[in-house]
Amino acid sequence: MRRILAVGFFAMMASVLLVPRAGATEYSWRDASGGEDSYIDIRSVTVRNNADGLFIRIWIHPIDWEEFNPVGEYRLTIDTGGTTGPEFRDSTGLPGDGGFQALKGSRAYRASWSTYPYAGRCGRTVVQRWDLERGLIRTLIKPQRGCLFHPARVRINVRTVENGYFAEPDYGGYTVNDPPIVDQFPAPGRFTRWVGYTPR
């Protein structure tokens, strides 16, 4: 039986790991509720904020394209400590298009963060790797003045929605999830703990 999985805030806090890496502070969180009931359920989250830039690694349920093709969306929201809410968002349809965007600033500044269909000046600092067969979504925002340059602290929220799925190999049947299966980490309306900047 497929069901909605909710990650409790206190369960999330109990699963936090502090991992020093190359002299920098790296924080990783595990989804304490597992992920077996959703094809794009969030498994773990890692954030590193150092001289190389802002690195975010998301592990979701690995997708076996020969068995099931999930249909839904992925959203990453990034808060760098401003007073009016998060500043950046990455939204992508599964399958489908999407891209990185700035949520604040002038029209020109927001346009400079575009990554799709064409990368703007700040958008070119965003390097992503999608390997859904392994369940990996990796984002690196390289430091650049006038874009995102060594934020003192960052925190994130990750959300996946599975609206349904096709069964392979012939796409003969589409199963609708009613309601859609939503996983949000650490929880709806909440962000991870702050990850401070360290040079290395």
C-alpha positions, -999 to +999 in steps of 0.1 A: +000+000+000+013+034-010+009+062+015+020+098+022+052+100+043+056+128+067+090+136+083+086+150+118+107+179+128+119+162+160+127+130+141+147+151+117+167+167+145+174+133+160+190+122+127+214+151+122+250+142+116+280+166+119+307+155+095+340+174+093+354+172+058+386+187+045+386+212+074+351+224+065+318+219+083+294+196+064+260+187+077+240+157+066+205+147+075+187+114+070+150+110+063+141+090+094+108+078+078+126+058+050+114+061+014+101+027+002+066+039-006+075+067-031+096+064-062+111+099-056+111+100-018+139+119-002+165+097+015+192+121+027+204+157+024+239+172+027+249+209+028+284+222+027+293+259+027+330+267+021+354+285-001+345+262-031+309+274-029+276+261-017+273+224-022+240+206-018+235+168-023+201+152-023+196+114-023+162+102-034+148+068-041+168+054-071+147+052-102+146+020-123+134+033-157+128-002-169+103-008-141+085+025-132+086+061-146+074+085-118+057+117-128+060+147-105+083+175-094+113+184-074+119+217-056+149+230-037+146+262-018+176+281-004+176+307+024+209+326+030+197+345+060+178+375+046+150+392+065+123+385+039+125+348+033+144+325+010+163+339-019+167+310-044+147+281-058+154+252-081+122+237-096+121+208-121+094+186-135+099+148-135+100+144-164+101+179-178+119+212-177+127+236-150+156+256-137+172+277-110+158+311-101+164+340-078+133+349-058+144+384-047+162+414-062+157+436-093+143+422-125+178+422-141+193+404-111+166+377-111+171+373-149+208+368-144+201+337-123+183+319-151+196+285-160+170+274-185+167+277-215+198+299-214+221+305-185+225+341-173+257+356-157+248+342-122+231+311-137+265+300-150+277+296-114+252+269-109+265+234-117+242+205-114+244+168-118+213+146-121+218+108-118+183+096-110+193+060-116+214+063-085+190+087-068+215+116-069+207+153-074+238+174-068+240+212-069+271+234-066+268+272-067+303+286-073+312+318-054+311+350-075+308+386-065+275+401-075+259+366-074+263+344-044+296+350-027+304+331+005+271+335+024+276+336+062+250+309+066+225+289+046+196+265+051+174+246+027+141+229+022+136+201-003+102+189-016+092+161-040+057+154-053+048+122-071+015+127-090+016+092-105+037+068-125+039+048-157+047+011-156+073+000-180+080-014-205+051-003-227+037+027-208+004+009-210-009+021-177-006+053-158-014+051-122-026+083-105-018+090-069-049+105-054-038+125-035-003+130-048+025+116-026+044+146-011+077+144+008+091+176+023+124+178+042+127+186+070+089+194+071+064+217+054+073+253+062+105+244+079+142+245+069+173+226+080+195+241+106+218+269+096+251+258+080+278+285+086+306+294+062+341+281+068+370+288+044+380+251+040 
